[in-house]
Amino acid sequence: MRIVIQRVSRAIVEVDGLEVSSIGQGILVLAAFRKDDSDEELAWMARKCLELRIFEDDDGKMNLSLTDIGGELLVVSQFTLYGNCRKGRRPDYTDSAPPSDAAGLYRRFIDILESHYPRVSEGVFGAHMNIELLNDGPVTMILDRDPS
């Protein structure tokens, strides 16, 4: 599993010109899944999303987590994070889970997050989405967790 975490002041997901989800202060998570990802990888990533200390405390140090500040979380599936661009000009997506597997992994990841935190929103799996965000910082982290 691979995710990109962006600390945001706000983020909005639109599908076909309609807003389907939005958050205020918190994190936008772009999530990609491999076909052999397990609940162990999903749980590890969920914990990182909730506990990574990327928000500033009163002294201006990144010392607070999403749960510490009571922020919101928006998760968007993005298979292109596994695009391999080393050869040629067209990305190779063989490391990405097929859509049918990825849909189940995405749903399970959301379920794990929601079981630990009440402020989780999501994009629409498989849809063409427009995402508007105001990156706060900017703070952007890339996390990988390959199956054990």
C-alpha positions as a printed NumPy array, in Angstrom:
array([[  0.   ,   0.   ,   0.   ],
       [  1.15 ,   3.516,  -0.763],
       [ -0.377,   6.784,   0.402],
       [  0.237,  10.474,  -0.001],
       [ -0.824,  12.541,   3.001],
       [ -1.403,  16.254,   2.537],
       [ -2.109,  18.542,   5.468],
       [ -4.975,  20.759,   4.323],
       [ -6.985,  23.733,   5.473],
       [ -9.812,  22.369,   3.329],
       [-10.45 ,  19.852,   0.552],
       [-13.389,  19.14 ,  -1.736],
       [-14.137,  16.187,  -4.03 ],
       [-16.422,  16.68 ,  -7.021],
       [-17.814,  14.074,  -9.415],
       [-19.637,  15.24 , -12.545],
       [-19.626,  18.81 , -11.23 ],
       [-21.312,  17.868,  -7.949],
       [-19.633,  18.059,  -4.563],
       [-19.613,  14.574,  -3.04 ],
       [-17.374,  15.198,  -0.047],
       [-15.546,  17.99 ,   1.731],
       [-13.488,  18.595,   4.842],
       [-12.063,  21.518,   6.757],
       [ -8.736,  21.376,   8.583],
       [ -7.213,  17.934,   8.478],
       [ -5.578,  15.608,   5.984],
       [ -6.27 ,  14.484,   2.461],
       [ -5.1  ,  10.908,   1.897],
       [ -4.507,   9.639,  -1.633],
       [ -4.407,   5.837,  -1.347],
       [ -3.149,   3.144,  -3.725],
       [ -3.405,  -0.596,  -3.161],
       [ -1.437,  -3.64 ,  -4.272],
       [ -3.178,  -6.906,  -5.042],
       [ -1.538,  -8.664,  -2.087],
       [ -2.2  ,  -5.986,   0.558],
       [ -3.628,  -7.435,   3.768],
       [ -5.426,  -6.082,   6.809],
       [ -1.998,  -5.732,   8.436],
       [ -0.888,  -3.156,   5.835],
       [ -4.243,  -1.394,   5.925],
       [ -4.243,  -1.159,   9.733],
       [ -0.639,   0.102,   9.792],
       [ -1.469,   2.853,   7.282],
       [ -4.681,   3.777,   9.095],
       [ -2.738,   4.177,  12.336],
       [ -0.166,   6.371,  10.567],
       [ -2.896,   8.591,   9.105],
       [ -4.418,   9.168,  12.524],
       [ -1.228,   9.393,  14.603],
       [  1.382,  11.048,  12.369],
       [  2.403,  14.266,  14.106],
       [  2.227,  16.824,  11.293],
       [  0.201,  19.593,  12.929],
       [  1.805,  22.453,  14.82 ],
       [  1.54 ,  22.878,  18.565],
       [  1.494,  26.227,  20.363],
       [  5.266,  26.526,  19.879],
       [  5.014,  26.083,  16.103],
       [  6.502,  22.561,  16.122],
       [  4.89 ,  19.696,  14.232],
       [  4.014,  17.819,  17.378],
       [  0.283,  17.09 ,  17.069],
       [ -1.637,  14.39 ,  15.21 ],
       [ -4.964,  14.525,  13.419],
       [ -6.642,  13.029,  16.473],
       [ -4.937,  15.569,  18.762],
       [ -6.43 ,  18.502,  16.84 ],
       [ -9.783,  16.842,  16.105],
       [ -9.234,  17.379,  12.377],
       [-11.035,  15.766,   9.482],
       [ -9.815,  13.037,   7.139],
       [-10.646,  12.673,   3.45 ],
       [ -9.579,   9.477,   1.656],
       [ -9.405,   9.26 ,  -2.142],
       [ -8.394,   6.143,  -4.055],
       [ -5.605,   6.834,  -6.556],
       [ -4.185,   3.786,  -8.354],
       [ -1.741,   5.967, -10.309],
       [  0.5  ,   6.156,  -7.217],
       [  1.791,   2.745,  -8.305],
       [  2.573,   3.951, -11.832],
       [  6.091,   2.806, -12.712],
       [  7.689,   5.388, -15.022],
       [ 11.206,   3.937, -15.226],
       [ 10.884,   2.631, -18.791],
       [  9.302,   4.27 , -21.773],
       [  6.833,   7.108, -21.681],
       [  3.699,   5.304, -20.529],
       [  3.422,   4.401, -16.828],
       [  3.134,   0.693, -16.02 ],
       [  0.494,  -0.143, -13.403],
       [  1.264,  -3.849, -12.876],
       [  1.947,  -3.264,  -9.157],
       [ -1.526,  -1.773,  -8.662],
       [ -4.321,  -4.035,  -7.472],
       [ -6.941,  -4.753, -10.16 ],
       [-10.048,  -2.575,  -9.712],
       [-12.162,  -5.372,  -8.207],
       [ -9.514,  -6.126,  -5.556],
       [ -8.7  ,  -2.446,  -4.967],
       [-12.375,  -1.629,  -4.337],
       [-12.488,  -4.148,  -1.497],
       [ -9.171,  -2.948,  -0.05 ],
       [-10.336,   0.67 ,  -0.228],
       [-13.589,  -0.183,   1.563],
       [-11.719,  -2.116,   4.251],
       [ -9.245,   0.77 ,   4.737],
       [-12.152,   3.213,   5.209],
       [-13.814,   0.785,   7.651],
       [-10.614,   0.494,   9.714],
       [-10.249,   4.282,   9.848],
       [-13.905,   4.746,  10.831],
       [-13.586,   2.143,  13.582],
       [-10.935,   4.346,  15.233],
       [-12.005,   7.87 ,  14.278],
       [-15.419,   9.446,  13.606],
       [-14.434,  12.202,  11.15 ],
       [-13.696,  10.244,   7.967],
       [-14.96 ,  11.265,   4.523],
       [-14.244,   9.647,   1.194],
       [-14.125,  10.11 ,  -2.533],
       [-15.951,   7.853,  -4.992],
       [-13.98 ,   4.74 ,  -5.865],
       [-13.35 ,   4.416,  -9.599],
       [-14.935,   7.754, -10.503],
       [-13.257,  10.591, -12.343],
       [-12.913,  13.085,  -9.513],
       [-11.888,  16.705,  -9.326],
       [-10.153,  17.465,  -6.065],
       [ -9.701,  20.979,  -4.794],
       [ -7.451,  21.459,  -1.8  ],
       [ -5.706,  24.153,   0.109],
       [ -2.442,  22.54 ,   1.202],
       [ -1.453,  23.859,   4.628],
       [  2.297,  24.41 ,   4.877],
       [  2.673,  22.842,   2.413],
       [  3.057,  19.554,   4.273],
       [  3.045,  16.426,   2.124],
       [  4.228,  12.943,   3.135],
       [  4.587,   9.759,   1.089],
       [  4.242,   6.455,   2.944],
       [  4.826,   2.958,   1.579],
       [  3.93 ,  -0.319,   3.201],
       [  4.655,  -3.395,   1.128],
       [  3.102,  -6.693,   2.16 ],
       [  5.191,  -8.598,   4.695]])
